[in-house]
Amino acid sequence: MAGSQPETEHKKTMTTARFLGSLTSANPARVWTASIGCRLNQAEMDRLLREAVGGGLALAERPDRAHVCVVNTCAVTAEAERKSRQAIRRLATANPRASIVATGCYVTLKPQEASTLPGVSEVVNNESKPDLLRRLGWVPDGAGGPSWRLPGGRTRAFLEVQTGCDHRCAYCITALARGPASSRPAATLIEELQALEQAGYQEVVLTGVCLGSYRWPHADQSDATPSERWSLAQLLPAILDRTSIPRIRLSSVEPWDVTPELIALWEDTRLCRQLHLPLQSGAGAALRRMGRPMDPSTFRNLVERLDSAIPDLAVTTDVMVGFPGESESEFQESRRLIDELSLARIHLFRFSARPGTRAAVMPERVPVRTVADRLAVIRELANQKQQLFRQRFVGRTMSVLWESRAQGNLWRGYTDNYMPVHADHPADLRNTVTPVRLTGFRGDALTGEVLAIERR
């Protein structure tokens, strides 16, 4: 939902611009970013940091050493809003001298409220976010291009493919905060992926609000015929053909956007064997009230088809508990479907009434105690599903991208189907992909033995 910025913003922006203008090339402004919520938010902050470094700013090692902190907020639930406010307050406490810029979905929906939080100097809505640095006068026009390799040794990059959503699920505030679906040019995306490859990233996650709705160009953007427009199923082969990044991962795809053409692309082993398909409810009546254009049997058939077509695929999902009108029989219907499905992970959350959505005024609210009890049931089921999926791989050899050293010689990484793995090894494994024999479990992660190290 594009909206004008608060009246106070202009004065605050000028204050920050003067502050940054007082710094010199020998003492550049240091920027710290924080991201709440989805991977798209993280992709946006990665993009901002690349532009900041390319434009002459520096990255702060810690928030208390930053001149400016940018917080990309979330509003998908009331809890996400609370975490966004909490993150801003913590930054203000950790670094009271810093200028805090609040942006993102919470800020877009509640700019006046956000502007009153401690330390906030500017609020920038989603519409203005892509040009945030130049808009605030931090990076001049004509500055150098983005710096594609960020400090810190990150092994995985996030790339925004599209934003916005044309669906109107009854509970979802994101479509209001992000606006209609809009895709980035295919040529630009491929160029950026090639730059990320040159920078040494081993994995890139393609992100969006509604990734499966990718279309370029849109019908209203050119005279292109339907056969000349790119969908996600057409974009991915071009990415795989024109880059050699070892791993390409999709962040989330709505079930109705998973076409046979898309499924066939997993023949390329560089496409990570993980697919996040939001379910929300396994009860048909609840899905209809939610305004989601599918039914439980369609979802079941899709998961079964994926299991058959893509060996070792990790299907992950979202499940909402307590949507208005959720009866005991609907809950049990949803539980039974979840129990039947082969799922690697379930992101479980309670219904949160978001002002401005249809669900916010729906009757028949589910009692808080009942929601808590149902959450406990699905959480136990989700833990069982996750353990069963990971148990299948003990004794097998999988490729692992090593991301960080947990402590001593203990390294943490992920398989391509996004299972966490720990292994003890004396060498520096960061940003390498190695074969690992999986041997057991340590906490929530698999354990393994590194078999070989090959550096790119």
C-alpha positions in Angstrom: 0.0 0.0 0.0 1.8 3.0 -1.2 1.3 6.0 1.0 2.9 9.4 1.7 5.5 9.7 4.3 4.8 11.4 7.6 5.1 15.2 7.7 8.0 14.9 10.0 10.1 12.9 7.6 11.5 15.8 5.5 13.0 17.6 8.5 14.4 14.3 9.9 15.9 13.4 6.6 17.7 16.7 6.4 19.1 16.2 9.8 20.6 12.8 8.9 21.9 14.1 5.5 23.8 16.9 7.3 25.1 14.4 9.8 26.4 12.0 7.1 27.7 15.0 5.1 30.0 15.9 8.0 31.9 12.6 7.6 34.9 12.2 5.3 36.3 9.6 2.9 38.9 8.8 5.6 36.1 8.4 8.1 33.1 7.1 6.1 29.6 6.6 7.4 29.2 3.1 8.8 25.9 1.3 8.1 24.2 -1.5 10.0 21.1 -3.3 8.8 18.5 -5.5 10.5 15.8 -7.5 8.8 12.6 -8.9 10.4 10.5 -11.5 8.7 10.7 -12.9 5.2 13.6 -13.7 2.9 12.5 -10.9 0.6 13.2 -8.4 3.4 16.7 -9.9 3.7 17.2 -9.7 0.0 16.3 -6.0 0.1 18.8 -5.3 2.9 21.5 -7.2 1.0 20.8 -5.0 -2.0 21.0 -1.9 0.1 24.3 -2.9 1.6 25.8 -3.6 -1.8 24.8 -0.2 -3.0 26.1 1.4 0.2 29.6 -0.1 -0.1 29.7 0.7 -3.8 28.7 4.3 -3.0 31.5 4.8 -0.5 29.8 3.9 2.8 31.3 1.3 5.2 29.6 -1.6 6.9 29.6 -1.5 10.7 30.9 -4.7 12.4 28.4 -4.2 15.2 25.3 -2.1 15.6 26.9 -0.1 18.4 29.6 1.1 15.9 27.2 2.2 13.2 26.4 5.8 12.3 23.2 4.7 10.7 21.0 1.6 11.3 18.4 0.6 8.8 15.6 -1.7 10.0 13.5 -3.5 7.5 10.3 -4.3 9.4 7.5 -6.9 9.0 3.7 -6.8 9.6 2.6 -10.2 8.6 1.4 -10.8 12.2 0.9 -8.8 15.3 4.0 -10.6 16.7 6.0 -9.6 13.7 5.1 -5.9 14.4 6.1 -6.4 18.0 9.5 -7.8 17.0 10.0 -4.9 14.6 9.4 -2.4 17.3 11.6 -4.4 19.7 14.4 -4.5 17.2 14.3 -0.7 16.8 14.2 -0.1 20.6 17.2 -2.5 21.1 19.2 -0.6 18.5 18.4 2.7 20.1 19.6 1.4 23.5 22.7 -0.2 22.1 23.6 2.8 20.1 21.8 6.0 21.2 24.0 8.2 18.8 23.0 6.3 15.7 20.4 7.6 13.2 17.8 4.8 12.8 15.9 4.5 9.5 12.8 2.4 9.7 11.4 0.9 6.5 9.3 -2.1 5.4 5.8 -3.3 5.8 5.1 -2.2 9.4 6.4 1.2 8.6 4.3 1.4 5.4 1.1 0.5 7.3 1.8 2.6 10.4 4.2 5.4 9.5 3.2 7.8 12.3 3.5 5.1 15.0 6.9 4.0 13.7 8.2 7.6 13.6 7.7 7.9 17.4 9.9 5.0 18.3 13.2 5.9 20.0 16.1 6.7 17.7 14.0 6.8 14.5 15.2 9.6 12.3 13.4 8.6 9.1 10.5 6.3 8.0 10.6 5.1 4.4 7.7 3.1 3.0 8.0 0.1 0.7 7.4 2.2 -2.4 10.4 4.4 -1.7 12.7 1.6 -0.3 14.4 0.7 -3.6 15.9 4.2 -3.9 16.5 4.7 -0.1 20.2 5.6 -0.2 19.9 8.3 -2.9 16.5 9.5 -1.6 18.1 10.3 1.7 21.2 11.8 0.1 23.6 9.2 1.4 24.9 8.0 -2.0 25.1 10.6 -4.7 24.0 10.0 -8.3 26.8 8.7 -10.4 28.4 6.8 -7.5 30.1 3.5 -8.2 28.1 0.4 -8.8 27.2 -2.1 -6.2 29.8 -4.2 -4.3 28.7 -7.7 -4.9 30.8 -9.4 -2.3 29.8 -8.2 1.2 32.1 -8.5 4.2 31.5 -11.3 6.7 32.1 -14.4 4.6 28.4 -15.0 3.7 28.0 -18.1 1.6 24.3 -17.6 0.5 23.0 -14.5 -1.3 19.3 -13.4 -1.5 18.1 -11.9 -4.7 14.7 -10.1 -5.1 12.9 -11.4 -8.2 9.5 -9.9 -7.7 7.4 -8.1 -5.0 3.8 -7.5 -4.4 0.8 -9.9 -4.7 -2.4 -9.9 -6.8 -4.1 -12.5 -4.6 -6.3 -11.4 -1.7 -6.2 -14.1 0.9 -8.6 -13.0 3.7 -6.0 -13.0 6.5 -3.0 -11.4 4.6 -1.8 -7.9 5.1 1.2 -8.3 2.8 -0.8 -7.5 -0.3 -1.8 -4.2 1.2 1.7 -3.4 2.4 3.5 -4.4 -0.8 0.9 -3.5 -3.4 0.2 -5.4 -6.7 2.6 -8.0 -8.1 5.6 -6.5 -9.9 8.5 -8.4 -11.4 12.1 -7.4 -12.1 13.5 -7.6 -15.7 14.9 -11.0 -16.6 18.1 -9.6 -18.1 18.8 -7.6 -14.9 18.3 -10.7 -12.7 20.7 -12.7 -14.8 23.3 -10.0 -14.8 23.1 -9.7 -11.0 23.3 -13.5 -10.6 26.5 -13.5 -12.8 27.9 -10.8 -10.5 27.1 -12.8 -7.5 28.8 -15.8 -9.1 31.9 -13.8 -9.7 31.8 -12.7 -6.1 32.1 -16.3 -5.0 28.6 -17.1 -3.6 27.9 -20.8 -3.6 24.1 -20.4 -3.3 21.5 -17.8 -4.3 18.0 -17.8 -3.0 15.4 -16.3 -5.4 12.9 -14.3 -3.3 9.5 -12.6 -3.7 6.2 -12.0 -2.1 4.6 -14.3 -4.7 7.5 -15.9 -6.5 5.3 -18.1 -8.8 3.6 -15.0 -10.2 6.8 -13.8 -11.9 6.1 -12.4 -15.3 8.3 -10.2 -17.4 7.3 -8.1 -19.1 3.8 -7.6 -17.8 1.0 -7.2 -20.3 0.6 -3.5 -19.4 4.4 -2.9 -19.7 4.9 -3.7 -23.3 3.4 -5.0 -26.5 4.9 -8.5 -26.0 2.7 -11.4 -26.9 1.9 -14.0 -24.3 4.6 -16.3 -25.9 7.2 -13.6 -25.4 6.5 -13.1 -21.7 8.7 -14.9 -19.2 7.2 -16.9 -16.3 9.2 -18.5 -13.4 9.4 -21.7 -15.4 11.1 -19.8 -18.3 13.3 -17.6 -16.1 14.9 -20.6 -14.2 16.3 -22.4 -17.3 17.9 -19.1 -18.5 19.5 -18.7 -15.0 20.8 -22.2 -15.0 22.1 -21.9 -18.6 23.8 -18.5 -18.1 25.4 -19.0 -14.7 27.3 -21.7 -12.9 26.4 -21.0 -9.3 26.3 -24.4 -7.6 23.0 -23.9 -5.9 19.8 -22.0 -6.9 17.1 -22.1 -4.3 13.5 -20.9 -4.4 12.1 -19.2 -1.3 8.4 -20.0 -1.5 5.9 -20.8 -4.3 2.1 -20.9 -3.9 0.8 -24.4 -4.7 -1.3 -23.2 -7.7 1.8 -21.9 -9.3 3.6 -25.2 -9.4 3.2 -26.4 -13.0 4.4 -29.5 -14.7 6.9 -27.3 -16.6 8.3 -26.0 -13.3 8.5 -29.5 -11.7 10.5 -30.8 -14.8 13.3 -28.2 -14.1 14.5 -30.2 -11.0 16.2 -32.5 -13.5 19.0 -30.0 -13.1 20.8 -30.9 -9.8 21.8 -27.3 -9.2 18.2 -26.5 -8.4 18.0 -27.1 -4.6 15.6 -29.9 -3.7 13.5 -27.9 -1.3 10.1 -26.4 -2.1 8.1 -24.3 0.3 4.4 -24.6 -0.5 2.1 -22.7 1.9 -0.9 -24.8 2.9 -2.4 -22.7 5.8 -5.2 -25.2 6.5 -6.0 -28.8 5.5 -9.7 -28.2 5.8 -11.6 -27.3 2.7 -14.1 -25.0 4.3 -11.4 -23.0 6.0 -9.5 -22.6 2.8 -12.6 -21.2 1.1 -13.1 -18.7 3.9 -9.4 -17.8 3.6 -9.9 -17.1 -0.1 -7.2 -19.6 -1.1 -7.9 -21.0 -4.6 -7.3 -24.7 -3.9 -8.7 -27.6 -1.9 -7.0 -30.2 0.4 -7.1 -33.0 -2.3 -5.3 -30.8 -4.8 -2.5 -30.1 -2.3 -2.2 -33.7 -1.4 -2.0 -34.7 -5.1 0.7 -32.0 -5.7 2.9 -33.2 -2.8 2.5 -36.8 -4.0 3.4 -35.8 -7.5 6.5 -33.9 -6.3 7.6 -36.9 -4.1 7.5 -39.1 -7.2 9.1 -36.6 -9.6 12.0 -35.3 -7.4 13.8 -37.8 -5.2 14.7 -36.5 -1.7 12.7 -33.3 -2.2 12.1 -31.5 1.1 8.5 -30.1 1.0 8.0 -27.5 3.7 4.9 -25.6 4.4 3.0 -23.0 6.5 0.1 -24.0 8.7 -2.2 -21.5 10.5 -4.2 -22.5 13.6 -7.3 -20.6 14.9 -8.6 -19.0 11.7 -12.1 -17.6 12.4 -14.7 -20.3 12.3 -12.2 -23.2 12.7 -14.4 -25.8 14.3 -13.1 -29.0 16.0 -14.0 -31.0 13.0 -12.1 -28.6 10.7 -9.1 -28.8 12.9 -9.2 -32.6 12.9 -9.6 -32.5 9.1 -6.5 -30.3 8.8 -4.5 -32.5 11.3 -5.3 -35.6 9.3 -4.1 -34.1 6.0 -0.9 -32.9 7.6 -0.4 -36.4 9.1 -0.8 -38.0 5.7 1.7 -35.8 3.9 5.4 -36.3 3.5 6.7 -33.0 4.9 10.2 -32.0 6.0 9.3 -29.0 8.0 6.2 -27.0 9.1 6.2 -23.3 9.9 3.4 -23.2 12.5 1.6 -20.0 13.6 -1.6 -18.8 15.2 -4.1 -16.6 13.3 -3.4 -12.9 13.8 -6.2 -10.4 12.9 -4.6 -7.8 10.7 -6.6 -4.5 10.5 -7.7 -3.9 6.9 -8.1 -7.5 6.0 -11.4 -9.4 5.6 -10.5 -11.9 8.3 -10.1 -9.1 10.9 -13.9 -8.6 11.0 -14.9 -12.2 10.6 -17.1 -13.7 13.5 -16.6 -16.9 15.3 -13.1 -16.2 16.8 -11.5 -19.3 18.2 -10.8 -19.1 22.0 -7.2 -18.4 22.9 -7.0 -21.6 25.1 -8.3 -23.7 22.2 -5.8 -22.2 19.8 -3.0 -23.0 22.2 -4.1 -26.6 22.6 -4.3 -27.0 18.8 -0.9 -25.4 18.3 0.6 -28.0 20.7 -1.0 -30.9 18.8 0.3 -29.7 15.4 3.7 -28.7 16.8 4.2 -32.3 18.1 3.2 -33.7 14.7 5.5 -31.2 13.0 8.5 -32.3 15.1 7.7 -36.0 14.3 7.5 -35.2 10.6 10.8 -33.3 10.7 12.6 -36.1 12.5 11.2 -38.8 10.2 12.3 -36.9 7.1 15.9 -36.4 8.4 16.2 -39.9 9.7 15.9 -41.2 6.1 19.3 -39.7 5.3 21.4 -41.2 8.2 24.1 -43.4 6.6 23.9 -41.6 3.2 26.3 -39.2 1.6 25.0 -35.7 0.9 26.6 -32.5 -0.4 26.8 -29.8 2.3 27.5 -26.1 1.9 29.4 -25.0 4.9 28.4 -21.7 6.3 29.9 -21.0 9.7 32.1 -22.4 12.5 30.0 -23.0 15.5 32.9 -23.4 17.9 36.3 -24.9 17.8 36.4 -27.2 14.8 32.7 -27.7 14.7 31.2 -26.5 11.4 27.6 -25.9 10.5 26.2 -26.1 7.0 23.2 -27.2 4.9 22.3 -29.9 2.4 20.7 -28.8 -0.8 17.3 -29.9 0.7 18.0 -27.6 3.6 18.8 -30.0 6.4 21.3 -28.6 9.0 24.5 -30.6 9.4 27.3 -30.4 12.0 30.8 -31.8 11.4 34.1 -31.6 13.2 37.0 -30.7 10.8 40.3 -28.8 11.4 40.3 -27.1 7.9 38.5 -23.8 7.1 35.3 -25.2 5.4 33.5 -21.8 5.0 32.0 -21.4 1.6 32.9 -24.9 0.3 30.5 -27.6 -0.8 31.8 -31.1 0.3 30.4 -34.6 0.3 29.5 -35.6 3.9 28.5 -39.0 5.2 25.7 -38.4 7.6 26.1 -40.4 10.8 23.4 -39.3 13.3 22.0 -36.3 15.2 23.2 -33.6 17.5 20.3 -31.5 18.7 18.2 -30.3 15.8 21.0 -31.0 13.3 22.4 -34.1 11.5 26.0 -35.0 12.2 28.4 -36.1 9.5 32.0 -36.9 8.4 33.6 -34.7 5.7 34.8 -37.0 2.9 36.7 -34.6 0.7 37.3 -30.8 0.2 37.1 -29.3 -3.3 37.6 -25.6 -3.6 36.2 -23.6 -6.6 
